[in-house]
Amino acid sequence: MKFLYLNLMSVHQNLKRIREQKKLSQQYLANRLHITQTAYSLIESGKTKIDVDRIRQLAGILDTPFADLMTDDEANSKVVSHPQTNNADNNALIEVLKNELAIKNEQINMLHKLLERKL
């Protein structure tokens, strides 16, 4: 897989918001990621770049859809349009979301097949 790094303003803000909503500590997430609390704090503060695989991992730990971490809350848009992003960032995000959709569709198809076998 191509190793994409995203430097999107909303990702770290969403991580913090969702973590706080779920009443989880930074230490808990750091432990689940096998990193220090300080390292996690740098991710959440936006001082450390975060790759797509790490965002997927965090979405799983937080039991939240990947797209929710990538969504710009202020604009309610899946494609982030902050001044810090450019077309390449947006195109990378679109590709990531397309891949996520394809994975979900595969999972749905597998579940349909399982249901058909049981019926």
C-alpha positions as CSV (number, residue, x, y, z in Angstrom):
1,M,0.0,0.0,0.0
2,K,1.1,3.5,-0.8
3,F,2.2,5.2,2.4
4,L,0.2,8.4,2.6
5,Y,0.7,11.1,5.2
6,L,-2.2,13.4,5.9
7,N,-1.7,16.7,7.6
8,L,-5.4,17.7,7.9
9,M,-6.4,20.1,10.6
10,S,-9.6,18.3,11.4
11,V,-8.1,14.8,12.1
12,H,-6.4,15.7,15.3
13,Q,-9.4,17.8,16.4
14,N,-11.8,15.0,15.7
15,L,-9.6,12.5,17.6
16,K,-9.7,14.7,20.7
17,R,-13.4,15.4,20.4
18,I,-14.4,11.7,20.0
19,R,-11.9,10.5,22.7
20,E,-13.4,13.0,25.1
21,Q,-17.0,12.1,24.1
22,K,-16.2,8.5,24.9
23,K,-14.5,9.5,28.2
24,L,-11.3,7.8,27.2
25,S,-7.9,9.1,28.4
26,Q,-4.9,9.8,26.1
27,Q,-3.1,7.1,28.1
28,Y,-5.6,4.5,27.2
29,L,-5.3,5.3,23.5
30,A,-1.5,5.4,23.8
31,N,-1.5,2.0,25.4
32,R,-3.7,0.6,22.6
33,L,-1.3,2.1,20.0
34,H,1.8,0.8,21.9
35,I,3.2,4.4,22.1
36,T,3.7,6.8,25.0
37,Q,1.1,9.2,26.2
38,T,3.4,12.0,25.2
39,A,3.6,10.6,21.6
40,Y,-0.2,10.3,21.5
41,S,-0.6,13.8,22.8
42,L,1.6,15.1,19.9
43,I,-0.7,13.3,17.4
44,E,-3.8,14.8,19.0
45,S,-2.3,18.3,19.1
46,G,-1.5,18.1,15.4
47,K,2.3,18.3,16.0
48,T,2.9,14.8,14.6
49,K,1.8,13.8,11.1
50,I,-0.5,10.8,11.1
51,D,-0.7,8.2,8.3
52,V,-3.8,6.6,6.9
53,D,-3.0,3.3,8.6
54,R,-2.8,4.9,12.0
55,I,-6.1,6.8,11.4
56,R,-7.7,3.4,10.6
57,Q,-6.3,1.9,13.7
58,L,-7.6,4.8,15.8
59,A,-11.0,4.5,14.2
60,G,-11.1,0.9,15.3
61,I,-10.0,1.6,18.8
62,L,-12.5,4.5,19.1
63,D,-15.2,2.3,17.4
64,T,-16.0,5.2,15.1
65,P,-16.2,5.3,11.3
66,F,-13.0,6.2,9.5
67,A,-14.7,9.0,7.7
68,D,-15.8,10.6,11.0
69,L,-12.1,11.1,11.8
70,M,-11.5,12.6,8.4
71,T,-14.6,14.9,8.3
72,D,-14.3,18.6,8.7
73,D,-16.9,19.3,11.4
74,E,-17.3,23.0,10.5
75,A,-18.1,22.3,6.9
76,N,-19.7,18.9,7.4
77,S,-17.8,17.8,4.3
78,K,-15.8,14.7,3.6
79,V,-13.2,16.6,1.6
80,V,-11.4,19.0,3.9
81,S,-10.9,22.5,2.4
82,H,-8.7,24.2,5.0
83,P,-6.2,26.7,3.6
84,Q,-3.4,24.3,4.8
85,T,-4.6,21.6,2.4
86,N,-4.3,21.5,-1.4
87,N,-5.7,19.5,-4.2
88,A,-3.2,16.7,-3.7
89,D,-4.3,16.3,-0.1
90,N,-8.0,16.3,-1.1
91,N,-7.3,13.8,-3.9
92,A,-5.5,11.5,-1.5
93,L,-8.4,11.7,0.9
94,I,-10.8,10.9,-1.9
95,E,-8.8,7.8,-2.8
96,V,-8.6,6.7,0.8
97,L,-12.4,7.1,1.2
98,K,-13.0,5.2,-2.1
99,N,-10.8,2.4,-0.7
100,E,-12.7,2.4,2.6
101,L,-16.0,2.2,0.6
102,A,-14.7,-0.7,-1.5
103,I,-13.7,-2.6,1.7
104,K,-17.1,-2.0,3.3
105,N,-18.9,-3.2,0.1
106,E,-16.8,-6.4,0.2
107,Q,-17.7,-6.9,3.8
108,I,-21.4,-6.4,3.0
109,N,-21.2,-8.9,0.1
110,M,-19.5,-11.5,2.3
111,L,-22.3,-11.0,5.0
112,H,-24.9,-11.4,2.3
113,K,-23.3,-14.7,1.2
114,L,-23.2,-15.9,4.7
115,L,-26.9,-15.1,5.2
116,E,-27.8,-16.9,2.0
117,R,-26.0,-20.1,3.2
118,K,-27.9,-20.0,6.5
119,L,-31.2,-19.6,4.8
